[in-house]
């Protein structure tokens, strides 16, 4: 797991694991993401996989976290330099 930036060591990319509370239990980018939207979290699965579900959670911070992503885009790549926006079965971008 890697990211475009991190707010602090306790919100670095390796803390972005569902159900975990180590660090602050989340990845948080260094600055605001709206409206530019150029911050990202990248997960390299190592080889081709069929992904059927993506889950998210807000920042834990020992039970005091109140931050969460209200919306996000999902992109994928087989060759890394070229990223495509994921579409649902009806062709709608997600």
Biopython code that builds the backbone (N, CA, C, O; Angstrom):
import numpy as np
from Bio.PDB.StructureBuilder import StructureBuilder

atoms = [
    (1, "UNK", "N", (0.857, -1.175, 0.000)),
    (1, "UNK", "CA", (0.000, 0.000, 0.000)),
    (1, "UNK", "C", (0.897, 1.230, 0.000)),
    (1, "UNK", "O", (1.841, 1.319, 0.785)),
    (2, "UNK", "N", (0.602, 2.166, -0.874)),
    (2, "UNK", "CA", (1.328, 3.433, -0.917)),
    (2, "UNK", "C", (0.322, 4.562, -1.113)),
    (2, "UNK", "O", (-0.840, 4.319, -1.440)),
    (3, "UNK", "N", (0.771, 5.786, -0.912)),
    (3, "UNK", "CA", (-0.133, 6.934, -1.013)),
    (3, "UNK", "C", (0.605, 8.143, -1.565)),
    (3, "UNK", "O", (1.834, 8.206, -1.548)),
    (4, "UNK", "N", (-0.167, 9.091, -2.048)),
    (4, "UNK", "CA", (0.394, 10.327, -2.589)),
    (4, "UNK", "C", (1.008, 11.190, -1.494)),
    (4, "UNK", "O", (1.949, 11.936, -1.762)),
    (5, "UNK", "N", (0.502, 11.107, -0.275)),
    (5, "UNK", "CA", (1.014, 11.874, 0.860)),
    (5, "UNK", "C", (0.407, 11.302, 2.137)),
    (5, "UNK", "O", (-0.434, 10.404, 2.084)),
    (6, "UNK", "N", (0.832, 11.820, 3.272)),
    (6, "UNK", "CA", (0.241, 11.426, 4.562)),
    (6, "UNK", "C", (0.282, 12.615, 5.507)),
    (6, "UNK", "O", (1.245, 13.382, 5.503)),
    (7, "UNK", "N", (-0.746, 12.769, 6.309)),
    (7, "UNK", "CA", (-0.828, 13.857, 7.286)),
    (7, "UNK", "C", (0.271, 13.719, 8.340)),
    (7, "UNK", "O", (0.899, 14.705, 8.724)),
    (8, "UNK", "N", (0.498, 12.478, 8.806)),
    (8, "UNK", "CA", (1.515, 12.215, 9.824)),
    (8, "UNK", "C", (1.903, 10.744, 9.761)),
    (8, "UNK", "O", (1.318, 9.980, 8.994)),
    (9, "UNK", "N", (2.881, 10.346, 10.558)),
    (9, "UNK", "CA", (3.273, 8.935, 10.608)),
    (9, "UNK", "C", (2.123, 8.048, 11.061)),
    (9, "UNK", "O", (2.012, 6.907, 10.611)),
    (10, "UNK", "N", (1.272, 8.547, 11.936)),
    (10, "UNK", "CA", (0.162, 7.732, 12.448)),
    (10, "UNK", "C", (-0.981, 7.592, 11.448)),
    (10, "UNK", "O", (-1.914, 6.822, 11.675)),
    (11, "UNK", "N", (-0.912, 8.341, 10.329)),
    (11, "UNK", "CA", (-1.930, 8.213, 9.280)),
    (11, "UNK", "C", (-1.290, 7.871, 7.938)),
    (11, "UNK", "O", (-1.844, 8.187, 6.885)),
    (12, "UNK", "N", (-0.122, 7.225, 7.973)),
    (12, "UNK", "CA", (0.574, 6.821, 6.752)),
    (12, "UNK", "C", (-0.184, 5.695, 6.053)),
    (12, "UNK", "O", (-1.066, 5.071, 6.644)),
    (13, "UNK", "N", (0.161, 5.442, 4.803)),
    (13, "UNK", "CA", (-0.563, 4.483, 3.967)),
    (13, "UNK", "C", (-0.677, 3.094, 4.592)),
    (13, "UNK", "O", (-1.707, 2.439, 4.434)),
    (14, "UNK", "N", (0.354, 2.628, 5.297)),
    (14, "UNK", "CA", (0.295, 1.271, 5.850)),
    (14, "UNK", "C", (-0.758, 1.125, 6.955)),
    (14, "UNK", "O", (-1.042, 0.005, 7.380)),
    (15, "UNK", "N", (-1.336, 2.220, 7.424)),
    (15, "UNK", "CA", (-2.428, 2.143, 8.403)),
    (15, "UNK", "C", (-3.795, 1.990, 7.730)),
    (15, "UNK", "O", (-4.811, 1.864, 8.414)),
    (16, "UNK", "N", (-3.824, 2.001, 6.412)),
    (16, "UNK", "CA", (-5.087, 1.918, 5.663)),
    (16, "UNK", "C", (-5.507, 0.462, 5.479)),
    (16, "UNK", "O", (-5.506, -0.054, 4.362)),
    (17, "UNK", "N", (-5.854, -0.174, 6.542)),
    (17, "UNK", "CA", (-6.308, -1.570, 6.519)),
    (17, "UNK", "C", (-7.644, -1.654, 7.230)),
    (17, "UNK", "O", (-7.785, -1.183, 8.359)),
    (18, "UNK", "N", (-8.608, -2.243, 6.585)),
    (18, "UNK", "CA", (-9.953, -2.351, 7.140)),
    (18, "UNK", "C", (-9.935, -3.132, 8.455)),
    (18, "UNK", "O", (-9.354, -4.214, 8.534)),
    (19, "UNK", "N", (-10.573, -2.578, 9.477)),
    (19, "UNK", "CA", (-10.681, -3.246, 10.765)),
    (19, "UNK", "C", (-9.486, -3.069, 11.681)),
    (19, "UNK", "O", (-9.464, -3.637, 12.773)),
    (20, "UNK", "N", (-8.492, -2.297, 11.268)),
    (20, "UNK", "CA", (-7.297, -2.105, 12.089)),
    (20, "UNK", "C", (-7.381, -0.786, 12.831)),
    (20, "UNK", "O", (-8.022, 0.155, 12.363)),
    (21, "UNK", "N", (-6.736, -0.715, 13.984)),
    (21, "UNK", "CA", (-6.731, 0.531, 14.745)),
    (21, "UNK", "C", (-5.320, 0.970, 15.129)),
    (21, "UNK", "O", (-5.161, 1.896, 15.924)),
    (22, "UNK", "N", (-4.274, 0.307, 14.565)),
    (22, "UNK", "CA", (-2.919, 0.756, 14.873)),
    (22, "UNK", "C", (-2.695, 2.133, 14.252)),
    (22, "UNK", "O", (-3.335, 2.489, 13.262)),
    (23, "UNK", "N", (-1.786, 2.897, 14.839)),
    (23, "UNK", "CA", (-1.656, 4.294, 14.432)),
    (23, "UNK", "C", (-2.984, 4.980, 14.709)),
    (23, "UNK", "O", (-3.550, 4.824, 15.791)),
    (24, "UNK", "N", (-3.475, 5.723, 13.760)),
    (24, "UNK", "CA", (-4.815, 6.303, 13.882)),
    (24, "UNK", "C", (-5.853, 5.455, 13.157)),
    (24, "UNK", "O", (-7.014, 5.850, 13.046)),
    (25, "UNK", "N", (-5.433, 4.277, 12.660)),
    (25, "UNK", "CA", (-6.372, 3.360, 12.028)),
    (25, "UNK", "C", (-6.877, 3.824, 10.678)),
    (25, "UNK", "O", (-7.969, 3.443, 10.257)),
    (26, "UNK", "N", (-6.086, 4.649, 9.990)),
    (26, "UNK", "CA", (-6.523, 5.158, 8.694)),
    (26, "UNK", "C", (-5.371, 5.822, 7.961)),
    (26, "UNK", "O", (-4.348, 6.163, 8.554)),
    (27, "UNK", "N", (-5.559, 5.999, 6.666)),
    (27, "UNK", "CA", (-4.684, 6.862, 5.888)),
    (27, "UNK", "C", (-5.369, 8.213, 5.780)),
    (27, "UNK", "O", (-6.555, 8.282, 5.457)),
    (28, "UNK", "N", (-4.644, 9.275, 6.044)),
    (28, "UNK", "CA", (-5.151, 10.641, 5.866)),
    (28, "UNK", "C", (-4.137, 11.401, 5.023)),
    (28, "UNK", "O", (-2.956, 11.423, 5.370)),
    (29, "UNK", "N", (-4.559, 12.023, 3.926)),
    (29, "UNK", "CA", (-3.628, 12.778, 3.093)),
    (29, "UNK", "C", (-3.118, 14.023, 3.807)),
    (29, "UNK", "O", (-3.704, 14.466, 4.795)),
    (30, "UNK", "N", (-2.029, 14.580, 3.304)),
    (30, "UNK", "CA", (-1.390, 15.726, 3.950)),
    (30, "UNK", "C", (-2.236, 16.989, 3.919)),
    (30, "UNK", "O", (-2.142, 17.814, 4.827)),
    (31, "UNK", "N", (-3.041, 17.150, 2.914)),
    (31, "UNK", "CA", (-3.826, 18.377, 2.799)),
    (31, "UNK", "C", (-5.236, 18.099, 2.329)),
    (31, "UNK", "O", (-5.623, 16.941, 2.176)),
    (32, "UNK", "N", (-6.006, 19.143, 2.098)),
    (32, "UNK", "CA", (-7.385, 18.982, 1.637)),
    (32, "UNK", "C", (-7.433, 18.286, 0.279)),
    (32, "UNK", "O", (-6.562, 18.501, -0.564)),
    (33, "UNK", "N", (-8.427, 17.473, 0.075)),
    (33, "UNK", "CA", (-8.566, 16.759, -1.197)),
    (33, "UNK", "C", (-9.626, 17.375, -2.093)),
    (33, "UNK", "O", (-9.699, 17.040, -3.275)),
    (34, "UNK", "N", (-10.437, 18.256, -1.564)),
    (34, "UNK", "CA", (-11.488, 18.863, -2.368)),
    (34, "UNK", "C", (-11.110, 20.305, -2.657)),
    (34, "UNK", "O", (-10.671, 20.969, -1.717)),
    (35, "UNK", "N", (-11.230, 20.841, -3.815)),
    (35, "UNK", "CA", (-11.858, 20.264, -4.996)),
    (35, "UNK", "C", (-10.886, 19.569, -5.937)),
    (35, "UNK", "O", (-11.325, 18.915, -6.883)),
    (36, "UNK", "N", (-9.564, 19.689, -5.709)),
    (36, "UNK", "CA", (-8.591, 19.148, -6.668)),
    (36, "UNK", "C", (-8.702, 17.638, -6.830)),
    (36, "UNK", "O", (-8.693, 17.139, -7.956)),
    (37, "UNK", "N", (-8.804, 16.908, -5.737)),
    (37, "UNK", "CA", (-8.961, 15.461, -5.810)),
    (37, "UNK", "C", (-7.768, 14.713, -6.350)),
    (37, "UNK", "O", (-7.930, 13.668, -6.980)),
    (38, "UNK", "N", (-6.549, 15.229, -6.116)),
    (38, "UNK", "CA", (-5.384, 14.551, -6.666)),
    (38, "UNK", "C", (-4.619, 13.711, -5.648)),
    (38, "UNK", "O", (-3.531, 13.227, -5.958)),
    (39, "UNK", "N", (-5.146, 13.527, -4.462)),
    (39, "UNK", "CA", (-4.551, 12.617, -3.473)),
    (39, "UNK", "C", (-5.042, 11.200, -3.771)),
    (39, "UNK", "O", (-6.164, 11.011, -4.242)),
    (40, "UNK", "N", (-4.195, 10.208, -3.494)),
    (40, "UNK", "CA", (-4.617, 8.835, -3.779)),
    (40, "UNK", "C", (-3.970, 7.839, -2.837)),
    (40, "UNK", "O", (-2.919, 8.092, -2.249)),
    (41, "UNK", "N", (-4.628, 6.709, -2.716)),
    (41, "UNK", "CA", (-4.128, 5.536, -2.008)),
    (41, "UNK", "C", (-4.026, 4.439, -3.055)),
    (41, "UNK", "O", (-4.990, 4.183, -3.777)),
    (42, "UNK", "N", (-2.879, 3.792, -3.148)),
    (42, "UNK", "CA", (-2.664, 2.764, -4.164)),
    (42, "UNK", "C", (-2.408, 1.419, -3.492)),
    (42, "UNK", "O", (-1.569, 1.309, -2.598)),
    (43, "UNK", "N", (-3.135, 0.409, -3.929)),
    (43, "UNK", "CA", (-2.971, -0.947, -3.414)),
    (43, "UNK", "C", (-2.515, -1.829, -4.566)),
    (43, "UNK", "O", (-3.254, -2.012, -5.533)),
    (44, "UNK", "N", (-1.315, -2.374, -4.476)),
    (44, "UNK", "CA", (-0.775, -3.262, -5.502)),
    (44, "UNK", "C", (-1.060, -4.695, -5.076)),
    (44, "UNK", "O", (-0.515, -5.168, -4.079)),
    (45, "UNK", "N", (-1.901, -5.381, -5.818)),
    (45, "UNK", "CA", (-2.277, -6.754, -5.476)),
    (45, "UNK", "C", (-1.256, -7.780, -5.958)),
    (45, "UNK", "O", (-1.400, -8.969, -5.676)),
    (46, "UNK", "N", (-0.223, -7.336, -6.684)),
    (46, "UNK", "CA", (0.855, -8.231, -7.079)),
    (46, "UNK", "C", (0.613, -9.006, -8.359)),
    (46, "UNK", "O", (1.556, -9.272, -9.105)),
    (47, "UNK", "N", (-0.609, -9.365, -8.623)),
    (47, "UNK", "CA", (-0.988, -10.075, -9.850)),
    (47, "UNK", "C", (-2.462, -9.803, -10.107)),
    (47, "UNK", "O", (-3.133, -9.168, -9.294)),
    (48, "UNK", "N", (-2.958, -10.280, -11.227)),
    (48, "UNK", "CA", (-4.347, -10.036, -11.603)),
    (48, "UNK", "C", (-5.306, -10.741, -10.645)),
    (48, "UNK", "O", (-5.159, -11.935, -10.383)),
    (49, "UNK", "N", (-6.282, -10.006, -10.126)),
    (49, "UNK", "CA", (-7.300, -10.540, -9.216)),
    (49, "UNK", "C", (-8.675, -10.066, -9.664)),
    (49, "UNK", "O", (-8.796, -9.017, -10.297)),
    (50, "UNK", "N", (-9.689, -10.817, -9.345)),
    (50, "UNK", "CA", (-11.066, -10.378, -9.512)),
    (50, "UNK", "C", (-11.479, -9.725, -8.195)),
    (50, "UNK", "O", (-11.614, -10.408, -7.180)),
    (51, "UNK", "N", (-11.676, -8.426, -8.205)),
    (51, "UNK", "CA", (-12.071, -7.688, -7.003)),
    (51, "UNK", "C", (-13.582, -7.550, -7.024)),
    (51, "UNK", "O", (-14.144, -7.001, -7.972)),
    (52, "UNK", "N", (-14.243, -8.045, -5.985)),
    (52, "UNK", "CA", (-15.707, -8.027, -5.947)),
    (52, "UNK", "C", (-16.276, -7.070, -4.910)),
    (52, "UNK", "O", (-17.482, -6.826, -4.893)),
    (53, "UNK", "N", (-15.422, -6.522, -4.041)),
    (53, "UNK", "CA", (-15.909, -5.634, -2.996)),
    (53, "UNK", "C", (-14.786, -4.701, -2.550)),
    (53, "UNK", "O", (-13.637, -5.122, -2.413)),
    (54, "UNK", "N", (-15.120, -3.459, -2.330)),
    (54, "UNK", "CA", (-14.192, -2.488, -1.759)),
    (54, "UNK", "C", (-14.864, -1.923, -0.521)),
    (54, "UNK", "O", (-15.983, -1.414, -0.598)),
    (55, "UNK", "N", (-14.192, -2.009, 0.619)),
    (55, "UNK", "CA", (-14.762, -1.496, 1.863)),
    (55, "UNK", "C", (-13.946, -0.328, 2.382)),
    (55, "UNK", "O", (-12.733, -0.276, 2.180)),
    (56, "UNK", "N", (-14.598, 0.603, 3.046)),
    (56, "UNK", "CA", (-13.910, 1.745, 3.650)),
    (56, "UNK", "C", (-14.403, 1.946, 5.076)),
    (56, "UNK", "O", (-15.483, 1.487, 5.446)),
    (57, "UNK", "N", (-13.603, 2.633, 5.859)),
    (57, "UNK", "CA", (-14.009, 2.990, 7.219)),
    (57, "UNK", "C", (-13.382, 4.330, 7.565)),
    (57, "UNK", "O", (-12.406, 4.737, 6.935)),
    (58, "UNK", "N", (-13.915, 5.004, 8.533)),
    (58, "UNK", "CA", (-13.369, 6.285, 8.985)),
    (58, "UNK", "C", (-12.166, 6.083, 9.892)),
    (58, "UNK", "O", (-11.825, 4.956, 10.251)),
    (59, "UNK", "N", (-11.533, 7.182, 10.255)),
    (59, "UNK", "CA", (-10.352, 7.148, 11.122)),
    (59, "UNK", "C", (-10.760, 6.750, 12.532)),
    (59, "UNK", "O", (-11.726, 7.284, 13.077)),
    (60, "UNK", "N", (-10.026, 5.814, 13.122)),
    (60, "UNK", "CA", (-10.337, 5.321, 14.466)),
    (60, "UNK", "C", (-9.807, 6.254, 15.551)),
    (60, "UNK", "O", (-10.567, 6.719, 16.400)),
    (61, "UNK", "N", (-8.511, 6.524, 15.523)),
    (61, "UNK", "CA", (-7.848, 7.400, 16.507)),
    (61, "UNK", "C", (-8.256, 7.077, 17.932)),
    (61, "UNK", "O", (-8.630, 7.965, 18.698)),
    (62, "UNK", "N", (-8.183, 5.800, 18.284)),
    (62, "UNK", "CA", (-8.530, 5.389, 19.643)),
    (62, "UNK", "C", (-9.985, 5.632, 19.984)),
    (62, "UNK", "O", (-10.316, 5.891, 21.141)),
    (63, "UNK", "N", (-10.852, 5.554, 19.000)),
    (63, "UNK", "CA", (-12.279, 5.774, 19.221)),
    (63, "UNK", "C", (-12.699, 7.230, 19.157)),
    (63, "UNK", "O", (-13.873, 7.544, 19.357)),
    (64, "UNK", "N", (-11.752, 8.132, 18.877)),
    (64, "UNK", "CA", (-12.059, 9.563, 18.843)),
    (64, "UNK", "C", (-12.092, 10.143, 17.433)),
    (64, "UNK", "O", (-12.399, 11.321, 17.250)),
    (65, "UNK", "N", (-11.776, 9.317, 16.436)),
    (65, "UNK", "CA", (-11.748, 9.812, 15.057)),
    (65, "UNK", "C", (-13.143, 10.113, 14.531)),
    (65, "UNK", "O", (-14.090, 9.377, 14.811)),
    (66, "UNK", "N", (-13.268, 11.177, 13.783)),
    (66, "UNK", "CA", (-14.552, 11.564, 13.207)),
    (66, "UNK", "C", (-14.450, 11.785, 11.695)),
    (66, "UNK", "O", (-15.429, 12.171, 11.057)),
    (67, "UNK", "N", (-13.274, 11.543, 11.125)),
    (67, "UNK", "CA", (-13.064, 11.792, 9.704)),
    (67, "UNK", "C", (-13.351, 10.540, 8.888)),
    (67, "UNK", "O", (-13.055, 9.422, 9.309)),
    (68, "UNK", "N", (-13.929, 10.748, 7.720)),
    (68, "UNK", "CA", (-14.181, 9.643, 6.799)),
    (68, "UNK", "C", (-14.342, 10.207, 5.394)),
    (68, "UNK", "O", (-14.572, 11.403, 5.215)),
    (69, "UNK", "N", (-14.220, 9.343, 4.414)),
    (69, "UNK", "CA", (-14.403, 9.754, 3.016)),
    (69, "UNK", "C", (-15.886, 9.701, 2.674)),
    (69, "UNK", "O", (-16.514, 8.646, 2.755)),
    (70, "UNK", "N", (-16.429, 10.831, 2.298)),
    (70, "UNK", "CA", (-17.835, 10.882, 1.891)),
    (70, "UNK", "C", (-18.034, 10.367, 0.477)),
    (70, "UNK", "O", (-19.126, 9.926, 0.117)),
    (71, "UNK", "N", (-16.982, 10.423, -0.319)),
    (71, "UNK", "CA", (-17.023, 9.932, -1.698)),
    (71, "UNK", "C", (-15.590, 9.684, -2.152)),
    (71, "UNK", "O", (-14.653, 10.296, -1.639)),
    (72, "UNK", "N", (-15.430, 8.797, -3.102)),
    (72, "UNK", "CA", (-14.113, 8.542, -3.672)),
    (72, "UNK", "C", (-14.280, 7.916, -5.041)),
    (72, "UNK", "O", (-15.336, 7.370, -5.361)),
    (73, "UNK", "N", (-13.236, 7.996, -5.848)),
    (73, "UNK", "CA", (-13.224, 7.358, -7.157)),
    (73, "UNK", "C", (-12.391, 6.094, -7.093)),
    (73, "UNK", "O", (-11.510, 5.963, -6.243)),
    (74, "UNK", "N", (-12.665, 5.178, -7.981)),
    (74, "UNK", "CA", (-11.932, 3.920, -8.026)),
    (74, "UNK", "C", (-11.344, 3.756, -9.423)),
    (74, "UNK", "O", (-12.066, 3.731, -10.419)),
    (75, "UNK", "N", (-10.026, 3.645, -9.474)),
    (75, "UNK", "CA", (-9.319, 3.445, -10.736)),
    (75, "UNK", "C", (-8.534, 2.142, -10.644)),
    (75, "UNK", "O", (-8.189, 1.694, -9.550)),
    (76, "UNK", "N", (-8.256, 1.538, -11.791)),
    (76, "UNK", "CA", (-7.470, 0.304, -11.797)),
    (76, "UNK", "C", (-6.485, 0.334, -12.956)),
    (76, "UNK", "O", (-6.645, 1.092, -13.913)),
    (77, "UNK", "N", (-5.464, -0.507, -12.847)),
    (77, "UNK", "CA", (-4.457, -0.582, -13.890)),
    (77, "UNK", "C", (-3.882, -1.986, -13.938)),
    (77, "UNK", "O", (-3.719, -2.637, -12.906)),
    (78, "UNK", "N", (-3.579, -2.440, -15.126)),
    (78, "UNK", "CA", (-2.863, -3.705, -15.288)),
    (78, "UNK", "C", (-1.388, -3.459, -15.569)),
    (78, "UNK", "O", (-0.557, -4.346, -15.375)),
    (79, "UNK", "N", (-1.062, -2.245, -16.029)),
    (79, "UNK", "CA", (0.318, -1.947, -16.410)),
    (79, "UNK", "C", (0.883, -0.709, -15.711)),
    (79, "UNK", "O", (1.991, -0.286, -16.040)),
    (80, "UNK", "N", (0.181, -0.132, -14.786)),
    (80, "UNK", "CA", (0.524, 1.004, -13.932)),
    (80, "UNK", "C", (0.595, 2.367, -14.628)),
    (80, "UNK", "O", (0.028, 3.315, -14.084)),
    (81, "UNK", "N", (1.243, 2.544, -15.783)),
    (81, "UNK", "CA", (1.223, 3.904, -16.321)),
    (81, "UNK", "C", (-0.173, 4.329, -16.798)),
    (81, "UNK", "O", (-0.470, 5.523, -16.847)),
    (82, "UNK", "N", (-1.010, 3.384, -17.141)),
    (82, "UNK", "CA", (-2.342, 3.706, -17.665)),
    (82, "UNK", "C", (-3.400, 3.290, -16.651)),
    (82, "UNK", "O", (-3.555, 2.104, -16.359)),
    (83, "UNK", "N", (-4.131, 4.274, -16.112)),
    (83, "UNK", "CA", (-5.170, 4.025, -15.116)),
    (83, "UNK", "C", (-6.535, 4.283, -15.730)),
    (83, "UNK", "O", (-6.715, 5.261, -16.456)),
    (84, "UNK", "N", (-7.496, 3.415, -15.445)),
    (84, "UNK", "CA", (-8.855, 3.534, -15.967)),
    (84, "UNK", "C", (-9.839, 3.687, -14.823)),
    (84, "UNK", "O", (-9.687, 3.053, -13.780)),
    (85, "UNK", "N", (-10.844, 4.523, -15.012)),
    (85, "UNK", "CA", (-11.903, 4.689, -14.008)),
    (85, "UNK", "C", (-12.793, 3.459, -14.069)),
    (85, "UNK", "O", (-13.240, 3.069, -15.148)),
    (86, "UNK", "N", (-13.054, 2.846, -12.923)),
    (86, "UNK", "CA", (-13.885, 1.649, -12.873)),
    (86, "UNK", "C", (-15.323, 2.009, -13.189)),
    (86, "UNK", "O", (-15.815, 3.059, -12.776)),
    (87, "UNK", "N", (-15.998, 1.133, -13.924)),
    (87, "UNK", "CA", (-17.406, 1.313, -14.280)),
    (87, "UNK", "C", (-18.198, 0.104, -13.797)),
    (87, "UNK", "O", (-17.689, -1.017, -13.770)),
    (88, "UNK", "N", (-19.435, 0.344, -13.422)),
    (88, "UNK", "CA", (-20.285, -0.766, -12.994)),
    (88, "UNK", "C", (-20.828, -1.517, -14.214)),
    (88, "UNK", "O", (-20.498, -1.178, -15.350)),
    (89, "UNK", "N", (-21.644, -2.516, -13.983)),
    (89, "UNK", "CA", (-22.141, -3.350, -15.083)),
    (89, "UNK", "C", (-23.006, -2.583, -16.076)),
    (89, "UNK", "O", (-23.245, -3.068, -17.182)),
    (90, "UNK", "N", (-23.478, -1.400, -15.707)),
    (90, "UNK", "CA", (-24.292, -0.575, -16.593)),
    (90, "UNK", "C", (-23.452, 0.501, -17.285)),
    (90, "UNK", "O", (-23.986, 1.343, -18.006)),
    (91, "UNK", "N", (-22.132, 0.467, -17.060)),
    (91, "UNK", "CA", (-21.238, 1.412, -17.704)),
    (91, "UNK", "C", (-21.105, 2.745, -17.002)),
    (91, "UNK", "O", (-20.503, 3.672, -17.543)),
    (92, "UNK", "N", (-21.658, 2.858, -15.803)),
    (92, "UNK", "CA", (-21.583, 4.106, -15.045)),
    (92, "UNK", "C", (-20.273, 4.174, -14.266)),
    (92, "UNK", "O", (-19.891, 3.205, -13.609)),
    (93, "UNK", "N", (-19.581, 5.316, -14.336)),
    (93, "UNK", "CA", (-18.351, 5.486, -13.571)),
    (93, "UNK", "C", (-18.651, 5.506, -12.081)),
    (93, "UNK", "O", (-19.627, 6.104, -11.631)),
    (94, "UNK", "N", (-17.798, 4.846, -11.340)),
    (94, "UNK", "CA", (-17.961, 4.781, -9.888)),
    (94, "UNK", "C", (-16.824, 5.527, -9.241)),
    (94, "UNK", "O", (-16.755, 5.605, -8.015)),
]
sb = StructureBuilder()
sb.init_structure("model")
sb.init_model(0)
sb.init_chain("A")
sb.init_seg("    ")
for serial, (resi, resn, name, xyz) in enumerate(atoms, 1):
    if name == "N":
        sb.init_residue(resn, " ", resi, " ")
    sb.init_atom(name, np.array(xyz, "f"), 0.0, 1.0, " ", f" {name:<3s}", serial, name[0])
structure = sb.get_structure()
